[in-house]
Amino acid sequence: MKLERRVSTTRMIVLAAAFAATAVFVEAAHTQRQIPERPPLRSFPIQVDEWRGRVSPDFDDRIVTILGADEYLTRVYQQGGDEPPVDLFVGYYGSQTTGAVIHSPLNCLPGAGWQFIERERIDIEVPPGTGKNATSSSRPVTVNRVLMQKGEEHLVALYWYHERGRVVASEYASRVYMMLDAARYGRTDGALIRVVTPVDMHGDATDEAASRLAAFVRTIFPVLDGYLPA
């Protein structure tokens, strides 16, 4: 009986804390402070070092509505004419409120028929940037790496949440930081970054695809960092 009361009390405390945090978040979301200026995503360079890009078709209205982003960028980049392409997606949210929050790829992609075969987190050493968010030296960032399949097609993807100067791999940590920053700074802006490349599943092709994505991330990260306010 005492154990049941203890569990019940603990549960009430957790629920009360959750309600309090949610209340703070909602109040802060309605009084959001000014976000630092940033260039529009459409001005992101079509060529970054040896990676040459092309604009992808816009999403249809239904997907745009589901996405709920204030701005998004879709590009296909390639390093040399014979190398497999890399798809870049950036979805930016100026304010994450109910119905307009970043959607995890783990929730969206299965709805499009993709199955996740492997999931892990990896560290990528990124160089210092040149924008307002620039660091003085290289640093490791932790991102999600997934291998997914739909029919005979296989893709490797890296993704992370880029929020108010942080690179966050965990969706749950992203939500916690969002509530804390809403309470402290009145800001809930953030972005989802996803890069995808095909893999033929022969030999070490999966590792090669992941290495290709990591090289692409290292190349674009200093530039992209300047498009997302810290």
Z-matrix of the N, CA and C atoms (Angstrom, degrees):
N
C 1 1.459
C 2 1.529 1 111.64
N 3 1.367 2 115.31 1 -44.81
C 4 1.457 3 118.74 2 178.35
C 5 1.516 4 111.09 3 -61.93
N 6 1.357 5 115.72 4 -38.90
C 7 1.461 6 119.98 5 179.58
C 8 1.523 7 110.30 6 -63.43
N 9 1.339 8 116.70 7 -41.46
C 10 1.458 9 120.15 8 179.38
C 11 1.525 10 110.81 9 -63.07
N 12 1.367 11 116.05 10 -41.45
C 13 1.467 12 118.94 11 178.49
C 14 1.524 13 110.78 12 -63.84
N 15 1.351 14 115.35 13 -39.20
C 16 1.459 15 119.61 14 -179.45
C 17 1.525 16 110.91 15 -64.41
N 18 1.351 17 115.75 16 -44.43
C 19 1.461 18 120.27 17 178.65
C 20 1.520 19 110.30 18 -63.05
N 21 1.358 20 116.15 19 -42.62
C 22 1.454 21 120.51 20 179.91
C 23 1.519 22 111.29 21 -63.23
N 24 1.341 23 116.04 22 -42.02
C 25 1.464 24 120.24 23 178.78
C 26 1.515 25 110.96 24 -64.02
N 27 1.334 26 116.31 25 -43.77
C 28 1.465 27 120.51 26 179.40
C 29 1.523 28 110.62 27 -61.21
N 30 1.333 29 115.39 28 -42.60
C 31 1.458 30 119.74 29 -179.66
C 32 1.523 31 110.68 30 -63.20
N 33 1.345 32 117.13 31 -40.34
C 34 1.465 33 120.73 32 179.22
C 35 1.518 34 111.32 33 -64.99
N 36 1.341 35 115.66 34 -38.60
C 37 1.463 36 119.22 35 178.71
C 38 1.518 37 110.88 36 -64.66
N 39 1.356 38 115.85 37 -44.45
C 40 1.466 39 119.99 38 178.97
C 41 1.515 40 110.49 39 -62.16
N 42 1.347 41 116.95 40 -43.86
C 43 1.459 42 120.18 41 179.50
C 44 1.519 43 111.05 42 -64.22
N 45 1.327 44 116.85 43 -41.43
C 46 1.464 45 119.98 44 178.97
C 47 1.518 46 111.05 45 -62.49
N 48 1.338 47 115.97 46 -41.90
C 49 1.465 48 119.78 47 178.12
C 50 1.523 49 110.94 48 -63.97
N 51 1.335 50 115.95 49 -40.38
C 52 1.462 51 119.75 50 179.25
C 53 1.514 52 111.00 51 -64.22
N 54 1.344 53 116.49 52 -43.06
C 55 1.461 54 119.90 53 178.95
C 56 1.522 55 110.90 54 -64.48
N 57 1.338 56 116.03 55 -40.92
C 58 1.461 57 119.56 56 179.84
C 59 1.525 58 110.96 57 -64.19
N 60 1.343 59 115.82 58 -43.31
C 61 1.465 60 119.57 59 179.24
C 62 1.522 61 111.06 60 -63.93
N 63 1.336 62 116.02 61 -39.86
C 64 1.460 63 119.91 62 179.38
C 65 1.522 64 110.46 63 -65.14
N 66 1.332 65 116.33 64 -41.15
C 67 1.464 66 119.74 65 179.31
C 68 1.514 67 111.33 66 -62.20
N 69 1.335 68 116.20 67 -43.19
C 70 1.465 69 120.33 68 177.70
C 71 1.517 70 110.67 69 -61.77
N 72 1.347 71 115.31 70 -43.50
C 73 1.463 72 120.77 71 -179.32
C 74 1.526 73 111.14 72 -61.05
N 75 1.342 74 115.83 73 -47.26
C 76 1.465 75 119.47 74 -177.31
C 77 1.514 76 110.61 75 -64.25
N 78 1.335 77 117.21 76 -42.59
C 79 1.458 78 120.61 77 179.67
C 80 1.521 79 110.45 78 -63.08
N 81 1.340 80 116.34 79 -43.46
C 82 1.466 81 119.93 80 -179.24
C 83 1.515 82 110.96 81 -66.94
N 84 1.329 83 116.66 82 -35.72
C 85 1.460 84 119.99 83 -179.62
C 86 1.514 85 111.74 84 -62.84
N 87 1.328 86 116.12 85 -29.87
C 88 1.457 87 119.70 86 -179.51
C 89 1.525 88 111.86 87 -84.36
N 90 1.340 89 117.13 88 -12.02
C 91 1.460 90 120.34 89 179.02
C 92 1.525 91 109.23 90 -123.08
N 93 1.305 92 116.20 91 43.43
C 94 1.457 93 121.19 92 -174.36
C 95 1.520 94 111.23 93 -64.80
N 96 1.306 95 115.11 94 133.46
C 97 1.458 96 120.52 95 179.27
C 98 1.520 97 110.47 96 -78.09
N 99 1.309 98 114.23 97 168.47
C 100 1.458 99 118.95 98 -177.74
C 101 1.519 100 110.96 99 -65.69
N 102 1.333 101 115.33 100 132.34
C 103 1.457 102 121.61 101 178.74
C 104 1.525 103 108.48 102 -85.02
N 105 1.327 104 118.40 103 138.81
C 106 1.474 105 119.60 104 176.95
C 107 1.524 106 111.55 105 -54.46
N 108 1.305 107 115.98 106 145.04
C 109 1.461 108 120.30 107 -179.75
C 110 1.523 109 110.72 108 -63.52
N 111 1.334 110 114.63 109 148.63
C 112 1.455 111 121.01 110 178.78
C 113 1.522 112 108.18 111 -148.96
N 114 1.321 113 117.48 112 153.67
C 115 1.471 114 119.38 113 177.07
C 116 1.523 115 110.24 114 -72.50
N 117 1.326 116 118.77 115 151.32
C 118 1.471 117 120.74 116 177.97
C 119 1.520 118 110.84 117 -65.92
N 120 1.320 119 116.34 118 148.46
C 121 1.457 120 120.87 119 -178.49
C 122 1.519 121 112.52 120 -61.46
N 123 1.334 122 117.22 121 -30.40
C 124 1.466 123 119.71 122 -178.33
C 125 1.527 124 112.21 123 -64.23
N 126 1.351 125 116.34 124 -16.97
C 127 1.464 126 119.16 125 179.09
C 128 1.528 127 112.06 126 -89.56
N 129 1.333 128 117.20 127 2.57
C 130 1.464 129 119.66 128 177.28
C 131 1.529 130 108.45 129 -58.93
N 132 1.323 131 118.27 130 134.19
C 133 1.473 132 120.71 131 -172.49
C 134 1.522 133 113.72 132 -59.60
N 135 1.311 134 115.92 133 140.00
C 136 1.455 135 122.11 134 179.76
C 137 1.520 136 110.77 135 -76.04
N 138 1.325 137 116.52 136 -18.42
C 139 1.468 138 120.89 137 174.76
C 140 1.512 139 109.22 138 -132.37
N 141 1.324 140 115.83 139 129.21
C 142 1.461 141 122.49 140 176.95
C 143 1.523 142 107.04 141 -126.25
N 144 1.323 143 114.93 142 110.16
C 145 1.468 144 120.85 143 -174.24
C 146 1.539 145 109.37 144 53.91
N 147 1.341 146 117.18 145 -121.87
C 148 1.467 147 119.31 146 -176.41
C 149 1.532 148 112.85 147 -90.85
N 150 1.305 149 116.44 148 1.66
C 151 1.464 150 120.26 149 -179.55
C 152 1.527 151 109.47 150 -92.56
N 153 1.311 152 115.77 151 116.70
C 154 1.457 153 122.20 152 179.26
C 155 1.522 154 109.63 153 -102.72
N 156 1.330 155 116.94 154 130.56
C 157 1.451 156 120.35 155 -174.89
C 158 1.515 157 113.50 156 -112.04
N 159 1.310 158 114.12 157 168.50
C 160 1.466 159 122.37 158 170.80
C 161 1.519 160 108.15 159 -142.37
N 162 1.313 161 115.73 160 150.98
C 163 1.459 162 120.95 161 -176.59
C 164 1.529 163 109.64 162 -75.95
N 165 1.313 164 116.64 163 133.79
C 166 1.459 165 121.50 164 176.27
C 167 1.527 166 109.71 165 -87.10
N 168 1.336 167 118.33 166 157.89
C 169 1.466 168 120.56 167 176.75
C 170 1.527 169 111.23 168 -60.54
N 171 1.322 170 116.08 169 146.84
C 172 1.461 171 120.47 170 176.65
C 173 1.529 172 110.46 171 -65.30
N 174 1.328 173 115.46 172 153.12
C 175 1.462 174 120.04 173 174.08
C 176 1.526 175 109.75 174 -68.86
N 177 1.333 176 115.90 175 154.19
C 178 1.462 177 117.64 176 175.91
C 179 1.533 178 109.20 177 -74.89
N 180 1.327 179 115.62 178 167.26
C 181 1.468 180 121.16 179 -173.01
C 182 1.523 181 112.49 180 -59.48
N 183 1.316 182 117.28 181 -35.71
C 184 1.462 183 120.61 182 -178.91
C 185 1.521 184 110.86 183 -63.62
N 186 1.334 185 116.63 184 -45.09
C 187 1.459 186 120.59 185 -179.65
C 188 1.522 187 110.53 186 -67.98
N 189 1.338 188 116.73 187 -39.08
C 190 1.466 189 120.30 188 178.46
C 191 1.524 190 110.19 189 -60.60
N 192 1.328 191 116.76 190 -41.25
C 193 1.458 192 120.79 191 179.29
C 194 1.520 193 111.13 192 -64.71
N 195 1.330 194 116.77 193 -43.92
C 196 1.464 195 120.67 194 178.84
C 197 1.531 196 110.44 195 -65.08
N 198 1.315 197 116.25 196 -40.90
C 199 1.468 198 121.38 197 -178.93
C 200 1.520 199 110.75 198 -61.28
N 201 1.320 200 117.07 199 -46.56
C 202 1.454 201 121.11 200 176.29
C 203 1.515 202 115.19 201 71.76
N 204 1.324 203 117.88 202 11.75
C 205 1.470 204 121.27 203 -178.24
C 206 1.523 205 110.57 204 -78.06
N 207 1.322 206 115.80 205 150.80
C 208 1.456 207 120.42 206 175.04
C 209 1.529 208 111.12 207 -75.21
N 210 1.312 209 115.53 208 -28.12
C 211 1.471 210 120.59 209 -179.31
C 212 1.529 211 107.78 210 -158.02
N 213 1.307 212 116.00 211 144.06
C 214 1.460 213 118.31 212 176.60
C 215 1.526 214 109.80 213 -142.02
N 216 1.326 215 114.13 214 158.57
C 217 1.459 216 121.74 215 -179.88
C 218 1.519 217 108.52 216 -131.85
N 219 1.323 218 117.51 217 129.93
C 220 1.465 219 122.13 218 173.03
C 221 1.518 220 108.29 219 -127.81
N 222 1.308 221 116.03 220 124.77
C 223 1.463 222 122.60 221 -179.85
C 224 1.526 223 109.37 222 -140.48
N 225 1.311 224 115.20 223 156.29
C 226 1.461 225 121.59 224 171.37
C 227 1.521 226 107.01 225 -119.56
N 228 1.329 227 116.59 226 123.33
C 229 1.459 228 121.66 227 -178.65
C 230 1.523 229 109.67 228 -115.41
N 231 1.329 230 114.31 229 151.44
C 232 1.460 231 120.19 230 -179.60
C 233 1.517 232 109.12 231 -146.16
N 234 1.320 233 115.05 232 140.65
C 235 1.464 234 121.23 233 178.57
C 236 1.524 235 107.86 234 -108.34
N 237 1.309 236 116.41 235 97.33
C 238 1.457 237 120.10 236 -175.39
C 239 1.517 238 110.47 237 85.25
N 240 1.315 239 117.02 238 156.36
C 241 1.454 240 120.52 239 -174.47
C 242 1.509 241 115.16 240 -73.10
N 243 1.346 242 118.10 241 -20.44
C 244 1.461 243 120.94 242 -175.37
C 245 1.522 244 113.91 243 -100.63
N 246 1.330 245 117.08 244 -10.29
C 247 1.461 246 119.79 245 -177.66
C 248 1.526 247 110.68 246 -79.27
N 249 1.337 248 118.01 247 146.57
C 250 1.468 249 120.50 248 176.10
C 251 1.532 250 110.95 249 -61.39
N 252 1.321 251 117.77 250 149.86
C 253 1.459 252 120.82 251 -177.72
C 254 1.522 253 112.55 252 -77.69
N 255 1.321 254 115.05 253 163.12
C 256 1.457 255 123.44 254 174.31
C 257 1.525 256 107.85 255 -124.71
N 258 1.319 257 116.48 256 123.69
C 259 1.465 258 121.68 257 176.45
C 260 1.518 259 109.25 258 -89.13
N 261 1.331 260 115.91 259 129.29
C 262 1.464 261 121.81 260 177.07
C 263 1.521 262 109.19 261 -111.08
N 264 1.331 263 116.19 262 129.14
C 265 1.455 264 121.53 263 173.06
C 266 1.517 265 108.89 264 -126.92
N 267 1.331 266 116.40 265 132.14
C 268 1.465 267 123.03 266 173.73
C 269 1.520 268 107.07 267 -128.85
N 270 1.317 269 116.93 268 121.02
C 271 1.459 270 121.56 269 174.45
C 272 1.515 271 109.10 270 -113.83
N 273 1.347 272 117.13 271 118.58
C 274 1.465 273 120.98 272 -175.17
C 275 1.529 274 110.70 273 -109.69
N 276 1.332 275 115.61 274 134.47
C 277 1.459 276 123.07 275 179.63
C 278 1.529 277 108.32 276 -120.29
N 279 1.311 278 116.37 277 118.04
C 280 1.459 279 119.36 278 179.09
C 281 1.517 280 112.42 279 -73.63
N 282 1.344 281 116.61 280 -26.99
C 283 1.453 282 122.17 281 178.87
C 284 1.518 283 108.18 282 -151.75
N 285 1.314 284 116.42 283 121.98
C 286 1.461 285 120.52 284 -179.93
C 287 1.532 286 109.27 285 -97.44
N 288 1.304 287 115.06 286 103.03
C 289 1.451 288 121.24 287 177.21
C 290 1.520 289 108.00 288 -121.34
N 291 1.310 290 116.93 289 179.87
C 292 1.460 291 121.18 290 -178.52
C 293 1.522 292 110.32 291 -56.52
N 294 1.342 293 116.02 292 125.76
C 295 1.457 294 120.84 293 179.64
C 296 1.510 295 113.48 294 88.69
N 297 1.337 296 117.94 295 -7.70
C 298 1.463 297 121.07 296 -179.99
C 299 1.521 298 109.05 297 -138.83
N 300 1.322 299 115.79 298 62.75
C 301 1.460 300 121.28 299 179.40
C 302 1.526 301 108.56 300 -120.80
N 303 1.315 302 114.93 301 161.41
C 304 1.462 303 120.32 302 -179.94
C 305 1.526 304 109.47 303 -64.00
N 306 1.325 305 115.72 304 130.79
C 307 1.460 306 121.44 305 178.93
C 308 1.529 307 109.59 306 -93.64
N 309 1.318 308 116.61 307 128.86
C 310 1.460 309 120.97 308 177.36
C 311 1.523 310 110.09 309 -68.56
N 312 1.339 311 118.11 310 135.79
C 313 1.469 312 120.18 311 174.02
C 314 1.525 313 112.78 312 -57.44
N 315 1.325 314 117.04 313 -26.10
C 316 1.465 315 120.09 314 179.12
C 317 1.524 316 111.48 315 -66.60
N 318 1.319 317 116.46 316 -21.57
C 319 1.458 318 120.39 317 177.29
C 320 1.525 319 112.11 318 -95.15
N 321 1.335 320 116.73 319 -34.00
C 322 1.469 321 120.81 320 -173.82
C 323 1.527 322 112.88 321 -82.36
N 324 1.326 323 116.92 322 -46.19
C 325 1.459 324 119.85 323 -171.82
C 326 1.526 325 114.02 324 -65.68
N 327 1.341 326 120.14 325 -38.05
C 328 1.469 327 118.10 326 176.31
C 329 1.521 328 112.81 327 -59.49
N 330 1.338 329 116.81 328 -31.44
C 331 1.450 330 119.92 329 177.40
C 332 1.512 331 113.01 330 -66.36
N 333 1.342 332 116.35 331 -20.63
C 334 1.466 333 121.51 332 177.02
C 335 1.521 334 111.83 333 -94.85
N 336 1.334 335 116.92 334 8.42
C 337 1.459 336 120.70 335 175.57
C 338 1.514 337 115.50 336 97.65
N 339 1.350 338 118.71 337 3.17
C 340 1.459 339 121.44 338 -178.99
C 341 1.517 340 110.66 339 -87.21
N 342 1.328 341 115.87 340 139.64
C 343 1.450 342 122.68 341 175.43
C 344 1.519 343 109.26 342 -113.25
N 345 1.328 344 116.70 343 135.81
C 346 1.459 345 121.01 344 179.56
C 347 1.522 346 110.04 345 -87.11
N 348 1.323 347 115.71 346 124.18
C 349 1.464 348 121.74 347 -179.26
C 350 1.525 349 110.83 348 -96.26
N 351 1.319 350 116.19 349 -41.29
C 352 1.470 351 121.86 350 -179.81
C 353 1.523 352 108.76 351 -136.69
N 354 1.337 353 114.30 352 146.34
C 355 1.462 354 120.67 353 175.50
C 356 1.518 355 108.74 354 -143.34
N 357 1.320 356 116.05 355 134.45
C 358 1.459 357 120.63 356 175.64
C 359 1.521 358 108.93 357 -159.90
N 360 1.307 359 116.46 358 171.98
C 361 1.457 360 121.75 359 174.35
C 362 1.520 361 109.00 360 -114.96
N 363 1.310 362 115.32 361 139.54
C 364 1.457 363 121.01 362 -179.09
C 365 1.526 364 109.49 363 -130.34
N 366 1.315 365 115.99 364 157.28
C 367 1.464 366 122.20 365 175.91
C 368 1.527 367 108.87 366 -102.93
N 369 1.323 368 115.50 367 137.28
C 370 1.462 369 121.84 368 176.30
C 371 1.523 370 107.98 369 -124.61
N 372 1.308 371 116.65 370 128.08
C 373 1.465 372 121.45 371 177.37
C 374 1.525 373 108.29 372 -81.81
N 375 1.333 374 116.31 373 114.62
C 376 1.469 375 120.33 374 -178.12
C 377 1.527 376 109.42 375 -107.11
N 378 1.328 377 117.40 376 145.11
C 379 1.464 378 120.77 377 -177.65
C 380 1.524 379 110.95 378 -78.34
N 381 1.338 380 116.89 379 165.03
C 382 1.469 381 119.79 380 176.41
C 383 1.524 382 110.32 381 -64.87
N 384 1.323 383 116.49 382 151.48
C 385 1.463 384 120.80 383 -178.40
C 386 1.516 385 112.63 384 -96.36
N 387 1.327 386 114.17 385 -168.44
C 388 1.460 387 120.46 386 -178.81
C 389 1.524 388 112.05 387 -126.15
N 390 1.344 389 117.27 388 -5.43
C 391 1.463 390 120.93 389 -177.82
C 392 1.515 391 111.92 390 -92.91
N 393 1.357 392 115.09 391 -162.89
C 394 1.453 393 120.92 392 -177.88
C 395 1.525 394 112.13 393 -65.50
N 396 1.324 395 117.12 394 -25.97
C 397 1.463 396 121.10 395 -178.51
C 398 1.524 397 112.52 396 -91.31
N 399 1.320 398 117.19 397 8.56
C 400 1.459 399 120.81 398 -171.88
C 401 1.524 400 111.93 399 -64.02
N 402 1.328 401 115.49 400 143.95
C 403 1.455 402 121.98 401 173.00
C 404 1.523 403 108.29 402 -105.14
N 405 1.325 404 116.03 403 164.50
C 406 1.460 405 119.89 404 -176.91
C 407 1.521 406 112.66 405 -84.37
N 408 1.317 407 117.33 406 -12.57
C 409 1.464 408 120.54 407 -178.78
C 410 1.526 409 109.41 408 -148.09
N 411 1.314 410 116.46 409 167.75
C 412 1.455 411 120.83 410 178.04
C 413 1.528 412 109.63 411 -66.58
N 414 1.327 413 115.74 412 158.68
C 415 1.462 414 120.39 413 -178.84
C 416 1.521 415 109.32 414 -152.29
N 417 1.334 416 117.41 415 153.19
C 418 1.467 417 119.75 416 176.24
C 419 1.527 418 110.51 417 -85.09
N 420 1.317 419 116.00 418 140.76
C 421 1.457 420 121.04 419 171.84
C 422 1.522 421 107.52 420 -123.35
N 423 1.314 422 116.34 421 144.47
C 424 1.458 423 122.04 422 -179.54
C 425 1.518 424 109.60 423 -100.49
N 426 1.334 425 116.04 424 127.61
C 427 1.464 426 121.66 425 -178.45
C 428 1.525 427 109.35 426 -131.47
N 429 1.323 428 115.28 427 165.60
C 430 1.456 429 121.15 428 176.53
C 431 1.524 430 110.88 429 -89.30
N 432 1.329 431 116.36 430 137.90
C 433 1.458 432 121.80 431 175.18
C 434 1.521 433 108.23 432 -120.94
N 435 1.326 434 116.85 433 126.73
C 436 1.466 435 120.81 434 -179.98
C 437 1.523 436 110.01 435 -131.53
N 438 1.314 437 115.52 436 144.86
C 439 1.462 438 123.13 437 170.32
C 440 1.519 439 106.00 438 -110.82
N 441 1.335 440 116.86 439 126.78
C 442 1.461 441 119.94 440 -176.52
C 443 1.522 442 110.86 441 -133.29
N 444 1.324 443 113.97 442 159.45
C 445 1.456 444 120.86 443 -173.50
C 446 1.520 445 110.25 444 -138.73
N 447 1.348 446 115.03 445 141.57
C 448 1.465 447 122.10 446 169.66
C 449 1.520 448 107.09 447 -140.51
N 450 1.316 449 116.00 448 107.02
C 451 1.454 450 119.86 449 -173.79
C 452 1.516 451 110.09 450 65.77
N 453 1.331 452 116.90 451 -125.94
C 454 1.466 453 121.72 452 178.48
C 455 1.524 454 112.50 453 -91.25
N 456 1.316 455 117.76 454 -3.38
C 457 1.464 456 122.01 455 -176.61
C 458 1.523 457 110.56 456 -90.55
N 459 1.340 458 115.62 457 134.96
C 460 1.458 459 121.83 458 177.62
C 461 1.524 460 109.56 459 -125.44
N 462 1.325 461 115.97 460 141.02
C 463 1.456 462 122.43 461 178.34
C 464 1.526 463 109.19 462 -134.02
N 465 1.324 464 115.12 463 147.35
C 466 1.460 465 121.55 464 169.30
C 467 1.523 466 107.13 465 -110.56
N 468 1.322 467 116.79 466 135.56
C 469 1.460 468 121.33 467 -178.78
C 470 1.523 469 110.52 468 -131.42
N 471 1.320 470 115.38 469 146.58
C 472 1.459 471 122.87 470 167.85
C 473 1.523 472 106.67 471 -119.03
N 474 1.325 473 116.95 472 138.74
C 475 1.460 474 118.60 473 176.34
C 476 1.520 475 110.34 474 -150.64
N 477 1.329 476 114.19 475 156.85
C 478 1.459 477 120.36 476 177.18
C 479 1.526 478 108.90 477 -159.47
N 480 1.331 479 115.10 478 169.07
C 481 1.461 480 122.56 479 176.23
C 482 1.527 481 107.59 480 -103.23
N 483 1.316 482 115.23 481 128.04
C 484 1.471 483 121.76 482 -176.98
C 485 1.522 484 106.38 483 -113.79
N 486 1.332 485 116.12 484 101.18
C 487 1.463 486 119.42 485 -167.77
C 488 1.517 487 111.91 486 -134.16
N 489 1.332 488 115.63 487 113.40
C 490 1.457 489 123.02 488 172.39
C 491 1.528 490 111.66 489 52.32
N 492 1.338 491 115.14 490 45.69
C 493 1.458 492 121.54 491 177.56
C 494 1.512 493 115.27 492 89.64
N 495 1.330 494 117.80 493 -5.50
C 496 1.462 495 121.13 494 179.37
C 497 1.526 496 111.06 495 -102.65
N 498 1.329 497 115.12 496 149.47
C 499 1.462 498 122.25 497 167.65
C 500 1.520 499 106.23 498 -109.68
N 501 1.338 500 116.73 499 117.27
C 502 1.455 501 122.06 500 -173.36
C 503 1.523 502 109.05 501 -125.45
N 504 1.324 503 116.69 502 129.38
C 505 1.461 504 120.39 503 178.22
C 506 1.524 505 111.48 504 -88.88
N 507 1.319 506 117.33 505 -37.20
C 508 1.457 507 121.89 506 -174.55
C 509 1.521 508 111.60 507 -81.34
N 510 1.333 509 116.09 508 130.08
C 511 1.465 510 120.48 509 175.75
C 512 1.528 511 110.47 510 -63.97
N 513 1.330 512 117.04 511 -37.89
C 514 1.461 513 120.77 512 -178.07
C 515 1.528 514 110.51 513 -68.82
N 516 1.330 515 116.71 514 -42.62
C 517 1.460 516 119.64 515 176.84
C 518 1.519 517 110.53 516 -63.11
N 519 1.335 518 116.52 517 -37.02
C 520 1.461 519 120.81 518 177.49
C 521 1.514 520 111.01 519 -59.48
N 522 1.343 521 117.29 520 -42.21
C 523 1.469 522 121.17 521 179.70
C 524 1.529 523 111.14 522 -66.46
N 525 1.337 524 116.40 523 -40.07
C 526 1.462 525 119.79 524 179.52
C 527 1.521 526 110.29 525 -64.09
N 528 1.341 527 117.01 526 -47.88
C 529 1.458 528 120.37 527 178.31
C 530 1.527 529 111.05 528 -59.85
N 531 1.336 530 116.59 529 -37.09
C 532 1.457 531 119.86 530 -179.27
C 533 1.530 532 110.80 531 -62.86
N 534 1.328 533 117.06 532 -44.44
C 535 1.462 534 119.73 533 179.73
C 536 1.522 535 111.41 534 -66.85
N 537 1.335 536 116.52 535 -40.46
C 538 1.462 537 119.65 536 179.35
C 539 1.529 538 110.90 537 -64.86
N 540 1.327 539 116.87 538 -44.11
C 541 1.457 540 120.11 539 -179.33
C 542 1.527 541 111.77 540 -69.99
N 543 1.341 542 116.46 541 -30.91
C 544 1.461 543 119.64 542 175.24
C 545 1.522 544 110.19 543 -63.77
N 546 1.332 545 115.88 544 -41.20
C 547 1.456 546 120.12 545 -179.56
C 548 1.524 547 111.91 546 -71.83
N 549 1.327 548 117.09 547 -40.29
C 550 1.465 549 120.46 548 -174.73
C 551 1.519 550 113.09 549 -83.94
N 552 1.353 551 116.12 550 -41.38
C 553 1.462 552 119.94 551 -171.42
C 554 1.522 553 113.83 552 -119.45
N 555 1.334 554 117.26 553 -5.75
C 556 1.463 555 119.34 554 -177.63
C 557 1.516 556 112.54 555 67.61
N 558 1.333 557 117.34 556 29.81
C 559 1.463 558 121.01 557 -178.24
C 560 1.523 559 110.73 558 -127.20
N 561 1.343 560 115.43 559 137.12
C 562 1.464 561 121.28 560 176.57
C 563 1.522 562 110.94 561 -132.66
N 564 1.329 563 117.27 562 16.68
C 565 1.462 564 120.63 563 -178.29
C 566 1.524 565 110.41 564 -70.48
N 567 1.319 566 115.79 565 153.19
C 568 1.456 567 120.66 566 179.49
C 569 1.512 568 111.44 567 -179.48
N 570 1.327 569 115.70 568 176.44
C 571 1.463 570 120.55 569 -176.95
C 572 1.522 571 109.94 570 -145.57
N 573 1.327 572 114.21 571 153.83
C 574 1.458 573 122.12 572 169.56
C 575 1.522 574 107.45 573 -106.60
N 576 1.324 575 116.18 574 129.11
C 577 1.466 576 121.87 575 176.91
C 578 1.522 577 107.63 576 -113.68
N 579 1.335 578 116.30 577 129.61
C 580 1.472 579 120.36 578 179.08
C 581 1.517 580 109.28 579 -139.07
N 582 1.329 581 116.64 580 131.62
C 583 1.460 582 121.87 581 174.91
C 584 1.517 583 107.68 582 -124.37
N 585 1.323 584 116.64 583 138.00
C 586 1.462 585 122.49 584 -172.64
C 587 1.523 586 109.77 585 -136.51
N 588 1.330 587 116.77 586 142.66
C 589 1.463 588 120.62 587 175.96
C 590 1.526 589 109.09 588 -144.88
N 591 1.330 590 117.91 589 149.78
C 592 1.469 591 120.00 590 -179.46
C 593 1.521 592 111.99 591 -76.43
N 594 1.330 593 115.29 592 157.82
C 595 1.459 594 121.61 593 177.77
C 596 1.528 595 107.81 594 -141.82
N 597 1.340 596 116.90 595 139.88
C 598 1.469 597 119.64 596 -176.40
C 599 1.532 598 113.23 597 -95.72
N 600 1.343 599 117.45 598 -1.93
C 601 1.466 600 123.06 599 173.08
C 602 1.527 601 113.77 600 67.63
N 603 1.314 602 118.54 601 21.62
C 604 1.458 603 121.13 602 176.47
C 605 1.528 604 109.50 603 -107.50
N 606 1.307 605 116.47 604 133.99
C 607 1.462 606 120.80 605 176.85
C 608 1.516 607 111.20 606 60.64
N 609 1.331 608 116.02 607 -128.49
C 610 1.461 609 122.65 608 -179.34
C 611 1.522 610 111.35 609 -96.22
N 612 1.319 611 117.46 610 27.62
C 613 1.464 612 120.68 611 -173.58
C 614 1.525 613 112.09 612 -61.78
N 615 1.330 614 117.61 613 -35.32
C 616 1.463 615 119.83 614 -179.84
C 617 1.518 616 110.99 615 -63.86
N 618 1.343 617 116.35 616 -44.78
C 619 1.465 618 120.08 617 178.29
C 620 1.520 619 110.62 618 -65.18
N 621 1.323 620 117.28 619 -37.78
C 622 1.464 621 120.85 620 178.44
C 623 1.527 622 110.66 621 -64.03
N 624 1.329 623 116.28 622 -41.34
C 625 1.458 624 120.26 623 179.04
C 626 1.525 625 110.84 624 -64.31
N 627 1.338 626 116.51 625 -42.99
C 628 1.458 627 120.39 626 178.71
C 629 1.526 628 110.97 627 -64.33
N 630 1.326 629 117.28 628 -38.60
C 631 1.466 630 120.90 629 177.74
C 632 1.524 631 111.06 630 -65.66
N 633 1.333 632 116.20 631 -37.55
C 634 1.472 633 120.86 632 177.64
C 635 1.532 634 110.28 633 -62.53
N 636 1.331 635 116.21 634 -43.57
C 637 1.460 636 119.83 635 178.73
C 638 1.527 637 111.42 636 -65.56
N 639 1.332 638 116.62 637 -41.64
C 640 1.462 639 119.67 638 179.62
C 641 1.524 640 111.26 639 -62.98
N 642 1.331 641 116.91 640 -39.55
C 643 1.465 642 120.56 641 177.32
C 644 1.522 643 110.63 642 -63.94
N 645 1.327 644 116.42 643 -39.67
C 646 1.462 645 120.47 644 178.53
C 647 1.533 646 110.97 645 -65.20
N 648 1.330 647 116.43 646 -43.55
C 649 1.462 648 120.40 647 178.82
C 650 1.523 649 110.86 648 -61.54
N 651 1.326 650 116.84 649 -43.78
C 652 1.469 651 119.46 650 178.62
C 653 1.525 652 111.29 651 -60.39
N 654 1.333 653 116.49 652 -33.86
C 655 1.458 654 120.39 653 -178.24
C 656 1.523 655 112.21 654 -73.90
N 657 1.327 656 116.49 655 -45.76
C 658 1.471 657 118.67 656 -173.55
C 659 1.520 658 113.17 657 -87.31
N 660 1.334 659 118.85 658 -18.86
C 661 1.458 660 120.73 659 -170.75
C 662 1.533 661 113.07 660 -56.88
N 663 1.331 662 119.60 661 -48.15
C 664 1.460 663 118.27 662 -179.17
C 665 1.527 664 112.73 663 -60.21
N 666 1.339 665 116.49 664 -33.24
C 667 1.458 666 120.26 665 179.55
C 668 1.528 667 110.27 666 -76.07
N 669 1.314 668 116.50 667 -47.45
C 670 1.449 669 121.17 668 -178.91
C 671 1.521 670 111.70 669 -61.81
N 672 1.300 671 117.27 670 -35.51
C 673 1.459 672 121.73 671 -179.19
C 674 1.522 673 111.36 672 -57.35
N 675 1.321 674 116.58 673 -31.10
C 676 1.456 675 120.36 674 179.73
C 677 1.524 676 113.70 675 -76.26
N 678 1.334 677 117.63 676 -11.30
C 679 1.460 678 121.45 677 179.28
C 680 1.531 679 112.46 678 -95.11
N 681 1.323 680 116.98 679 -3.85
C 682 1.463 681 121.03 680 -176.48
C 683 1.526 682 108.44 681 -124.79
N 684 1.327 683 117.66 682 115.53
C 685 1.468 684 120.46 683 -171.06
C 686 1.520 685 113.58 684 -65.71
N 687 1.335 686 115.35 685 140.92
C 688 1.469 687 121.54 686 177.79
C 689 1.512 688 109.74 687 -87.66
